């Protein structure tokens, strides 16, 4: 079985985290999101992949190569312009087999559902019942067959959200070529699905679990779900006097210094320097070459490779990009005094995160001065430079802040 994975987009809702990498390469539980998707598809019986790439594609190609490290064959199709999901799939037509799965690059698929789709034969699409269907396209069905997809509507007629997981035959490409531009100026895969729904039997497979990585804080939820299933390995050096409890993974070349206290599940990459006398709490994922200094506390956060957290700092419920540097005494707060959910920003616009605890979302190569305070929900663009004793809140660009 072949799977075509749509992985060409930037992921604009994930900015500024995608300024240096495509969304599919954002780290989740110690691996790129795309690797989790491919491994789940493999577990369902997929043995070959076509990755549709575009935005910063070199990151995908260099990590996965020809697929030999995964034990699967990987080929690549290039989407020169990101003109929608239909356009992305059409880019892979020359490499598509007679029958193939299509997976969105921001959805962690349920293995049992993929197996069911493969085993049933014919065409199929996956859905999940949701409490907020206005956020999604939804399916209209009859006798377990999909009749139509209704894209995002203020009053959706169904709670069956389109999960972005399909099984098609070659006929889908004819429908894609007949699809017109949508009001968003894109070629939508769902429009092609509607064109074929009256002549193809499209079975509905309902998911019991579904994880979409569409907003920066979704990375935190994904870590919470996936980290407990990571088989822990301690490959680095742990000094006497350090304490590791629960599931802790420590990469090669990493040192955990005396007085460090780690409570799992926690994932730490290679060549990191942790401690002394720091506290790393459950749900935390550190990339490679991360420095966590003396008297630092990190709680339920993702900190990407090369970032340094200076001593006497606190990072809670945050997603931090690569090669950042926090001055000593940097505090990222993560809880409102009134107990309400934290508001943050998507594509520059304020939104309710839905999370009671949320710290900051910070892009690559940002630097804070000593004794910096960062409000909950703050978004800081890549390359930001802060001053000592700054109070940072809202949406901050790359200029200096006082």
N, C-alpha and C positions, 0 to 999 in steps of 0.2 A: 504494500500500500504506500502511496505517495501522499505527501502533504505539501501544499504551497502555503508559505507563511508570509503575510503582508507586513513587511518590516522596513518600508522605505521612508516613512514619515519622521519628522522631527519630534512631534508630540508637543505642540505649542502650549497646551494646558499645563505641561510639566516645567515650563520655563521658571527660573533660569537654569534648572538642572540639566536641560538639554542643550545648553549653549556649546558644550564641548563634546557631546555624544548623542546618538539617536536614543529615543526613549527605550527601545528594546535592549539597550546595553546598560541601562541603569541597574545598579546592584540590588539584589533581593536575596536575603539569607545567604550571602557569600558568593552568589553567582549572578551573571547577567540575567535579566528577566527572560530573554530569548532562550537561554539554555534551559531554564525550567520548562518552558513551553515544549521545546524539542524533546526533552527527556520524558515528559508526560506522553507525548505523541508516540514515542518509541515503546513505552510500556503498553500502549494500546495496540501495537502491531505495525506501526509505520517504520519502514526501513530506508526510505529515501525522501529527501526534502528539496524543494526549490525555495530559496530565500529571495524575496523581492526586495531589493535594496535601493537606496538613493541617497538620502541625507546622511552625510558623514559615513558613507558605506565602508570605508577602510577599517573602521572599528569592528564591524561585523565580520568582514572577510578575514582579517588578521586573527581574530579570536577563534573562528570556527573552521577556517580553511576548507579542505575537501570533506570534512566530517569524520576523518579517520579516528580522531580522539574520542568521538562519541560512538564509534562503531556503526555509522550510517553514512550513506552517500549524500553529499550536499552539492547542489548546483546553484548558480546565481542568475537572477534576471534583474535587469536594471530599469527602474522607472525614472526616466530623465527628469520629468516634471511631476510633482506630486499633485495629480489632478483627480484624486479620489480613489476609493476602494475598487470600483469597477475598472478604472484605468490601470490600477496596480495589478489586478489579476490578469487583465489582457496582456500586460507586459510579459507574463510567464507562459503565454499560449504555446510557444514553440517547444517548451520543455514539459508540458503537461501530458500525463498518461491518459488512458481512456476514462479512468475514474480516479478521483482524488479528493482529499480533504482540503479545505481552505480554512486557515486559522488567522485571526487577527493577532497582531504582534503585541497587544496589550491585555490579552485575556489568558489567564491560567486555566486551561481546559481540564475538565473532570475526566479521568482515565476511563471509568466505566461507561460514560456517555459516548466517548470516542469509539470504544469497542462496540457499543450498540449500533452506532451509525454505520460502522464498517460492516458489521455482520448482517444488518437488515437488507442491504442492497438498495439499488435505486438512489434517488436524491433524498437528502435530509438536511435539516437545520436544527440547531439547538436553541432553547429558550429557557429563561428562568423567571419565575413569578416574583415580582418586586412590588414594594409598597409605594414607590415613587416613579411610576411608568412614564411620566412626562419627560424624564431625563433621557429616555431611550426610544428607539424605534420598537414597535410592538407588532406581533403577529395576530392576524385573524385566522381562525381555524374552523374546520368542520370535519368531524369524524377522524380526528388525529392527523388531518392533512392541512397544510398551510394554503390558505386562499390568497392572502395579501399581506404585505408589510406596510404599516403606516408609520412614516417617519415622525420624529419628535412633534408631539401635538400638545396643546394646552389642556385638551380634554381627551386623553387617549382612550380608545374603545376597548382596550384589553390591558391586562397586567402581565402578559407574556412578553417579557423584554427579549429582543433579539440579542443573543449572546455572541454573535460574530464567529460562529463555528458552523461550517457547511460541508456537505458532501455532494459533489457535482459530477456530471459527465461533460463530454466535449461540447455538447449543445449550448452550454452556458456562454461560450465565446461568441456564438452567433447573436445571442441576445445582447451581449455587451456591445457588440458593434452597432446594434440598432438602438442603443440607449442614448438619449439626448442629455445635454448638460442640465444639471439640477439648478434650482435657484441659487445655490451656493457656488455655482460655477465649477462643479465637479461631476464626474461620471460615477454614479452611485451603484454599487453592487446590488443593493436592494431594489433599485429600479429594474435591473435586468431580471432579478428574481420575480418581480411582479409580471414582467413580460412572459415568463415561462410557466407561471403558476397554473394557467388554464390548460396547459397541454402536458405538463410533467407532474407526476405524483411526488410531492415533496412532503416527506414524513416529518413530524415534529418529535424531537427528543427533548424531554424536559429534564433540566439539570437539578440535582439536589444540592449542589454547591457551585459557586461561581465567584471568581475573584478578578475584578477589573482594576488595572493600574492606570487610572486616567488623571489623577490629581497627585501632587507631590506627597501628601500625607497618606495616600494609599500604600506607599512603600512601607510605612510603619505598620499598617494593618497586615500587609503581606508578610512582613517579618514575624509578627506575632503569630500568624497562622503556620508559617513554614519552618521557623527555627526549631520548634520542638521535635521535628522529624529529621533534623540533620544529625547524622551519626558523628559524635564528637571525637576529635583526635587532638592530642597535644603533641605537636611536632617541634615546638620551640623549647626554650629553657625557662624553667620556673625556679626562681631563687627560693631558698629556705625563708619562711616567714610570709610568703604569699599564700593566699587562701583561694581555692577554686571550688565552688559548690554548684551542683547541677550540671547540665550539659554545656561544656565549654570546648570550643574548637580554637586551637592556637596554631598558626602557620609556622613553617620553617623560618628560622632566622629571627624569630620574635623572642623578646625577653620580657618576662613578667617579674618585676623587681619586688624586693621585700616590702611587706606592708600593703601590697595591692590586694584588694578583696573583690572577687568576681562572683556574681550569682547568675547562673544560667537560666534560660539558654542565651549564650553569647557566642558570636563568631568574630574571630580576630585573624586578619590576614598575615602575610609574610613580612618579615623584617620590621616589625613594629617595636616600639619601646614604650612599655607600660609601667607607670609608677616612678618612684616608690610611693607608697601611702596614698593610693587612689582607690576609688570605688566605681566599678563598672557593673551596672545593673541589667536585669533581664531585658531582652528584646534589642540589645545593642549589637550592631554589626560594624566592624571596622575594616577598612580596606587594607592594602599593603602600605608599609612605610608610614604608618600613623604614629604620632607621638602624643601620649597622654601623660601630662606632667604630675608633679607632686601635689597632693591635696586637690585633685580634680575629681568631680563626680560626673559620670555620663549615664543617662537613664533612657532606655528605649529609643535609641537614636541610630541613624545611619550616618557614618562619617567616612567619606571616600578617601582614596589613596593619597598619601603625601601631605595630609592635613596635620597641623600641630595645635594641640589644645594646651595653652600655657597654664602654669600652676595657679592654684586657687580659683579655678573656673568651674562653672556648672553648665552642662548641656542637657536639656530635657526634651524629649519627644520632638526631635529636630532632624532635618535632613540637610547634611552639609556636603558641599562639593569637594573636588580635589584641590590639593595644594593651597588650602586656606591656612591662615595663621591667626590664632586668637591671642591677644595680649593678656598678660597675667591679670586675673580678676575679672575676666569676661563672664557675665552671667546671662544666660538665656532663660528667661522665665517662661513658664508653660501653663499657667493657670490664672484665670480671671478671679478677682476678689469676689465678684457676685455669683460665681459658680456657673455662669452661662457658657454655652459653647463658644469656641474661639473663632473669630472672623479672620480671614486671610485674603489672598488675592489669586485670581486666575486670569491670565492674559491682561493684567493690569486693572481688573475690576474686582471690587470687594465681594466676597462670598462667605457664606457660613460654612465652615469646615465640617460641622456636625460633631466635632470632637471636643470633649470637655477639657482635654489636655493637648496642647499643641504649642511647640516652641517656634523656632525659626526655620525658614527654607532659604538656604544660602548657596549661591552659585560658586563656580570655581574661582580660585585665586583671590578670594576676599580676605581682607586683613582688618582686625580691630585693634584699637589702642588699649592700653591698660585701663582697668576699672570701667569697662564698657558694660552698659545695661541694655538688653534687647527685650522688647515687649513680646508677649505671645502673638503668634500669627504673622510676625514681621517677615517680609520677603526682601532679600538683599541680592542685587544683581551681581553677576560675575565681575571680578576686577575692582570691587568696592574697596575704598581706603577710608578707614575711620580714624578719628582723633582720640586722644586719651580722655577718659571720663565722659564719653559720649552717651547719650540716651537715644537709642535707635527704635523707631516704630514705623509701621506703615509699609509702604513700598519704596525702596531706596535704590537709586541708580548708582553708577560707578563714581560719582563725584565724592569729594570729602564731606564728611558730616561732623558737625560740632555738637 
